[in-house]
Amino acid sequence: MDTRRGWIGTIGTLLGACPASPVALLYSDLPPPARALAADLGVTAETFPAYRTAQRATLTRRIVAGSAEQITYYLLQSRSFTILPPLAPLGLARLPNQHLPAEVAQRLAAWRAAAKAAEDGPDERLRLVAGLTRTLPADWTLERCYDHTMAFLRERLLGEQAPEAVNALYQRRGLLADSARANTAVLTTASPHLGQPKRILLAGPGLDLTRREGFDDAAPLEQPQWDWLRQRFGPDVAIDAVDVRPEVLAFLRGRKRCAVEADITDEIPATGAYDLAIATNLFVYLDDRGLLLALAGMARALRPGGCLLHNDGRFAAKVFGGAVGLPVVQFAPVALGFRNGREQMDRAVLHRR
Ligand SMILES: C[S@@+](CC[C@H](N)C(=O)[O-])C[C@H]1O[C@@H](n2cnc3c(N)ncnc32)[C@H](O)[C@@H]1O
């Protein structure tokens, strides 16, 4: 970064303006205890650049894989571009014959006929999905997107899996934007401990674009966490969102919300700028190396006394938090209600710098 850009960035940060470009996380940003943990995980000063390069390639692949899944859920269930009946993704994943079913082929054909017009049409969700299909690499046909999605569903949902296997699957799977109002339960639980922040870093706000099951076009296209924060802290709080998915960034920018494109294991929007950082349902996508670097980045992004809220239950989050100067100060269970007769639980984990 040249000196002038650095100064403009610093002044902008002080004024609370949306950062124009993110700040890279360097190996030298890791405090000594975090370097020792990184070395245990195979990342040293020497291997850091190669690790970074590999991570960037992996991120690109995972964004495409996430697009493939989101497109498939939408194309199977939406009523907005066809009068063909919606198809349940999970029901299709259970079919013993894994060839493309005729009714799926019909829906894909209907989409191909409708996609061009959708790009300029009035339906924002349709436009965003059309944008995602347009930016798929050439070898990711709609059929490949479907096969990819079915393979994920079969691995994830059919048959019992040990929690470790589910965690490992999430750490390599495609990155999705999915969000829902129910996900604000973690924020509500932690609410009494969040103080009155002036500036918030919302990492991975997501977007309620499509759903794996029970998608309904009538559901509002929204970012429930962004809305929750605005309602809880009022119109004057600055919220800087950071994400890697194109439709999430497009949605934010379309509403003149601050949207910084960055992988939080690699870059942060600004240093020492935030009173509160939120990262729910995001760390689940990171392996231990990614989690350590993301926490180091959050520690750099927060002001002294600032808090990070997430919902990752790994013991490593506690150990890594301590090593980067962000010890855990609160841990609370979050009840999400019952599904299929089983109580669903989440957790709120609060670190303080
Ligand atoms: C499952 S959504 C969760 C949305 C929301 N936080 C919630 O709890 O409802 C995960 C979000 O994190 C973003 N994301 C995943 N990995 C990321 C990374 N390394 N850096 C920045 N954003 C990331 C995804 O693009 C997506 O928007």
The ligand as a Gaussian input file, in Angstrom:
#p B3LYP/6-31G(d) Opt

LIG

0 1
 C      -24.100000     -19.571000       6.238000
 S      -23.913000     -17.872000       5.897000
 C      -24.319000     -17.195000       7.496000
 C      -25.041000     -15.871000       7.387000
 C      -25.309000     -15.165000       8.711000
 N      -24.069000     -14.807000       9.382000
 C      -26.185000     -15.970000       9.609000
 O      -25.717000     -16.448000      10.654000
 O      -27.347000     -16.131000       9.267000
 C      -22.148000     -17.691000       5.842000
 C      -21.718000     -16.361000       5.275000
 O      -20.310000     -16.205000       5.481000
 C      -19.678000     -15.893000       4.254000
 N      -18.300000     -16.424000       4.319000
 C      -17.924000     -17.715000       4.352000
 N      -16.598000     -17.811000       4.447000
 C      -16.117000     -16.549000       4.491000
 C      -14.811000     -15.996000       4.608000
 N      -13.742000     -16.763000       4.707000
 N      -14.691000     -14.649000       4.635000
 C      -15.787000     -13.844000       4.548000
 N      -17.039000     -14.314000       4.456000
 C      -17.207000     -15.653000       4.423000
 C      -20.551000     -16.557000       3.201000
 O      -20.372000     -15.995000       1.930000
 C      -21.947000     -16.284000       3.758000
 O      -22.417000     -15.026000       3.418000

